[in-house]
Amino acid sequence: MQIILGIDPGSRITGYGVIGVQGRQTKYLGSGCIKVMDEHLPKRLKNVFDGVSEIITQFQPTVFAIEQVFMAKNPDSALKLGQARGAAIVAATNRDLEVFEYSARAIKQSVVGKGSADKVQVQHMVTHLLKLNKTPQADAADALAVALCYLHTQQSMIKFAGSATKTARRRLQ
């Protein structure tokens, strides 16, 4: 079974979502948030690193997917977000996981079908696609969407490769 860990990074709340894939079956394995509130940034980054490391130990993912930094209105916030991403990525690379990065727009497009979707739409579609009994918290839903984006991207690449092979065969005949 392929186990995909999706991360929605944040310097105060980092969402995580874990799904398992076997054949055409996708299964929800877990999700939640690493919350680090009233501490200085270096300590929050350590908590993100430790939290992601613990999740990796618990779920043993084979794939690590994370949302890319987007330039927000506040450059200071974007820098802190980038540092939190870095802490999460180091936790993954320390465990020899390959890192896949996706833009927020690509993630929303993959899950909702619209790159400008809002958080409520992402939560709704994640709940529907994974057949969850209740709606996950927004940051956890975003992380599950990152994991689903990886899955959908890989499935599209396989489908594209298959159709390219068929086209090549027809040309040879």
Buried (B, 14 or more C-beta within 10 A) or exposed (E): EBBBBBBBBBBBBBBBBBBBBEEEEBEBBBBBBBBBEEEEBEEBBEBBBBBBBEBBEEBEBBBBBBBBBEEEEEEEEBBBBBBBBBBBBBBBEEBEBEBBBBBBBBBBBBBBEEEEBEEEBBBBBBBEBBEBEEBBBBBBBBBBBBBBBBBBBBEEEEEEEEEEEEEEEEEEE
